[in-house]
Amino acid sequence: MAKSSADDEELRRACEAAIEGTKQKIVMSIRVAKSHGIWGKSGKLGRHMAKPRVLALSMKSKGQRTKAFLRVLKYSTGGVLEPAKLYKLKHLSKVEVITNDPSGCTFTLGFDNLRSQSVAPPQWTMRNTDDRNRLLLCILNICKDVLGRLPKVVGIDVVEMALWAKENTPSVTTQSNQQDGPVATTVTESDLKVTVEKELVSQAEEEDMEALLGTYVMGIGEAEAFSERLKRELLALEAANVHAILESEPLVKEVLHGLEAATNYVDDMDEWLSIFNVKLRHMREDIESIETRNNKLEMQSVNNKALIEELDKLLERLRVPSEYAACLTGGPFDEARMLQNVEACEWLTGALRGLEVPNMDSTYANMRAVKEKRAELEKLKSTFVRRASEFLRNYFASLVDFMISDKSYFSQRGQLKRPDHADLRYKCRTYARLLQHLKSLDKSCLGPLRKAYCSSLNLLLRREAREFANELRASTKASRNPTVWLEASTGGSQSGNSADTSAVSDAYAKMLTIFIPLLVDESSFFAHFMCFEVPALVPPGGVANGNKSGSYDDDTNDDDLGIMDIDDNDSKAGKTSADLQSLNESLQDLLDGIQEDFYAVVDWAYKIDPLRCISMHGITERYLSGQKADAAGFVRLLLGDLESRISMQFSRFVDEACHQIERNERNVRQMGVLSYIPRFATLATRMEQYIQGQSRDLVDQAYTKFVSIMFVTLEKLAQTDPKYADIFLLENYAAFQNSLYDLANVVPTLAKFYHQASEAYEQACTRHISMIIYYQFERLFQFARKIEDLMFTISPEEIPFQLGLSKMDLRKTLKSSLSGVDKSIAAMYKKLQKNLTSEELLPSLWDKCKKEFLDKYDSFCQLVAKIYPTETIPSVTEMRELLASM
């Protein structure tokens, strides 16, 4: 038999290399194609993605036992064989050739140990039937020799396979020489063992089959016809046997009797089985019922255990510790017991929160026991809040009453006492934590407590301010300055010798230095202590009193109560506006009435020296700019009211001084410099000395009012005597400029009025000098004015022919006006000197008069030269020399 190319030495070596190390020997290897068919669809062979594989039969000897295996090998990506699957031939139960494949080259191998019988086994397709027969014969021989049994063969005739094996048995020689050369008919030793030595039928059996075929005159190649003939004869023989049996009647009866007895036995057995089946069914139902009840009992037991645990936890949450109950309902509030009170409050707060729906299941929250316990806790809360509120109200009142009854706390005769609230705040801090818990338990209880604290502390603060202000005024020694500065009847030297009143403003500053930080600290402490939710009470880096060196007390500035916010869930941003409004209302109650003592100091200082309002205004403004914290709201209002009060008093002084200026109008005749002009310069100098900080606007407003009234009054007085009005105005405006020259250089407001007075002075001078010149040289300059008027209507050549303007008229005018010009100029000087009370103004006025006269005379000379070119008059140079010689 020619060896197939599907099984060659190279393939065998590749297979042995793939299973190297397994101690198995390759008996046979052959190339196949693997595919999967479709079950239940006859007439169609399903080949889905056929894959090349190699089937190898291997054997392994272990002692006297030999194991046979069927290996499936596949090609890796590099074309190298590697093991894919391993089957044991002892589990091979079926060999089936697929009839749907016309070529007969496809078969399946059924193994009884496969886990899933619903999946179609793989189908193996050979290249030809010879390869198929070689593989199947090798498998059957191994099963017969090694396992001692044959698998079921379906779809192929065993006799046909035996005949094929007979024909393809190789000769003993492994090589035969023919004419064409050696033919590759040699087989390996293992092939000989499979195909020759281990045949399906023996030699004797083969001879008997040949004799039988000879009887039927059939050749060995007519196997199919021979098989059909044997089947027909077998059927005939079986029919003859049945007929023979039926012909023997006794045997038939015996058989029937036996069958009847067997039927009876079967019926009895069936009845017994039905009875047993019913009993088993009842027993099974009973067992199921018992198991169901048992499962329910077990589930109920587990649920009961879990329920008991939950109820134990709930009872633990609902239990009120006896020590907390006693503390909440009747415990004392002294300092030694505050820790126990705080712990009881913390427990009560946590217990109330624990019974709320977010922290407790809604099912539990609706239980009657939980509702009753919540009501009990609410009752405990209301009882404790009522007791604590009553205690704190009485405690605040007792603290303040104790301090008020001790006179050493307040200023006394000859001793100014700085208020000290350190001990008061220390005692209040003891109950700060309690107030935090009261807020978390019942926020509405804080309102009465705040009012009680404010009313008690208000009495103490007002008493301290009143005693301090009284002693401050009594201990300050200062001479009273006159309030009448610009009165016409007042002596000129009275205002110049005013006493030093700086002690007055120093006393006011001391009042603010002591009490403003105190009030700010009290406000800040109150906001912290009474649990107001407001932003930072003191701005970072802020100076509470506007003066770093004058801060109140380092110990009392520390308003941090050393506690944390208990209500962590509160939103501070949302409550700031409401709490800030409430804080301002409470601060109004806390500090209301204390402003009267500040007003008293301001009024006292005003009576001593009204100008001290300027320095007090600057001091107040500095303190006001330093108060930025929300807790200092009332302090800002107090400082604002003080500033308004000081401004009102100073306005009162300014109005009175303005009335003093206006009373100058009542005098029948005023000559020379008015008295209030030099006095105003003295007043302005004094006011500039008192300016501090932001007082400039206040003083500038006073300057504006003073000077406006002064100038209006000056103009009114000048109109009472028009003849001397210009002299009166120029003297007073000159005095105003001389007295305020130094101040106008540094004070912009006064500089503005200085320039205004300078302009008015120049105008008055011009009018007065023109009047004197016209008085002496009226005809001369009247003639020039006529010429100027006619020049607008007629030509210059026609003017000499006009009536009154002829050359003869010009000569007459010159003769009458310039014949005694030196005397006229001397008379002009005397007239200028006659009504002038301020001799220091005469030189400047005479210079102005000469310059004005020369300007007018120069204009006259130009007109004469233009209209009367043939006439000669004294030149301007001659007139200037004449004026210079006088």
Secondary structure, 3 states (H helix, E strand, C coil): CCCCCCCCHHHHHHHHHHCCCCCCEEEEEEEEEEEECCCCCCCCCCCCCCEEEEEEEEEEEECCEEEEEEEEEEECCCCCEEEEEEEEHHHEEEEEECCCCCCCCEEEEEECCCCCCCCCCEEEECCCHHHHHHHHHHHHHHHHHHHCCCCEEECCCHHHHHHHHHHCCCCCCCCEEECCEEECCCCCHHHHHHHHHCCCCCHHHHHHHHHHHHHCCCCCCCHHHHHHHHHHHHHHHHHHHHHHHHHCHHHHHHHHHHHHHHHHHHHHHHHHHHHHHHHHHHHHHHHHHHHHHHHHHHHHHHHHHHHHHHHHHHHHHHCCCHHHHHHHHHCCCCHHHHHHHHHHHHHHHHHHHHCCHHHCCHHHHCCHHHHHHHHHHHHHHHHHHHHHHHHHHHHHHHHHHHHHHCHHHCCECCECCCCCCHHHHHHHHCCHHHHHHHHHHCHHHHHHHHHHHHHHHHHHHHHHHHHHHHHHHHHCCCCCCCCCCCCCCCCCCCHHHCCCCHHHHHHHHHHHHHHHHHHHHHHHHHHHHCCCCCCCCCCCCCCCCCCHHHCCCCCCCCCCCCCCCCCCCCCHHHHHHHHHHHHHHHHHHHHCCCHHHHHHHHHHHHHHCCCHHHHHHHHHHHHHHCCCCHHHHHHHHHHHHHHHHHHHHHHHHHHHHHHHHHHHHHCCCCCCCCCHHHHHHHHHHHHHHHCCHHHHHHHHHHHHHHHHHHHHHHHHHHHCCHHHHHHHHHHHHHHHHHHCHHHHCCCHHHHHHHHHHHHHHHHHHHHHHHHHHHHHCHHHHHHHHHHHHHCCCCCHHHHHHCCCCCHHHHHHHHHHHHCCHHHHHHHHHHHHHHCCCCHHHHHHHHHHHHHHHHHHHHHHHHHHHHHCCCCCCCCHHHHHHHHHHC
